[in-house]
């Protein structure tokens, strides 16, 4: 596998390629019932186990069953650095954040007043 290019919305987990693009985001909307802005807000607050498995399953280039995706994600969590489980889970969640940010760009600051209307 060629090295993933985060600037093109690519990442990896367990040696398998992830791609965040228009089509994969359409698939994620269809599977979850949420629109992309709601999905991005959810990603900012943290994903639960089912959501994590679903997101990885949609973004993986390989077509894996939910159990296979869960085994892959579970193995990555077990192997990640961190003493506490939640620390290891955050390391694995970053494997989603990199290609998402690559597709959308880094999060924007939203504080402050809007620019004046012309």
PyMOL commands that set and color helices and strands:
alter all, ss='L'
color gray80, all
select helices_A, chain A and resi 6-8+22-32+36-45+49-59+66-79+85-104
alter helices_A, ss='H'
color red, helices_A
select strands_A, chain A and resi 10-13+16-19
alter strands_A, ss='S'
color yellow, strands_A
deselect
rebuild
show_as cartoon
